[in-house]
Amino acid sequence: MAHKDVALPQVYEEGFRNSRYCLHVKGYEVNTARISDALHYGCIPVIVSNHYDLPFANVLDWSKFSVIVSHGDIPLLKSILASISKELYLDMFQNLLQVRKHFRWHMIPRDYDSFHMTVYQLWLKRGVHRLSFL
């Protein structure tokens, strides 16, 4: 008989795979919101936050593959999700499939993966902080 925790990764993955939408509430710990997991498993992220610094937001249009809801709209969440047509959901899902490569890490970086996206973000900020050695 396996230890009770052995099945947790499988249950965790199945939860994502069997869900159309995955709720992400901003928390205080690094692993609180697992948006990259939702993207990896093909689950549309539903991000509940009044302000959230989303990864690669200056490159990716998050409204095309996620649902962003303010704290004040939490009581309306069920109706917000129910109002998303099948066509819109399928468009969002196709967009999710296109962008999830940007959230993957590889031992040897591949074009447009997380490594390249992160380096690009740093390059964009290069003029913000300059070090002077003279």
Secondary structure, DSSP 8 states (H G I E B T S, - for coil): ---TTTTHHHHHHHHHHT-SEEEEE--SSTTS--HHHHHHHT-EEEEE-SS---TTTTTS-GGGT-EEE-GGGGGGHHHHHHTS-HHHHHHHHHHHHHHGGGG---SS--TTSHHHHHHHHHHHTTTTS-----
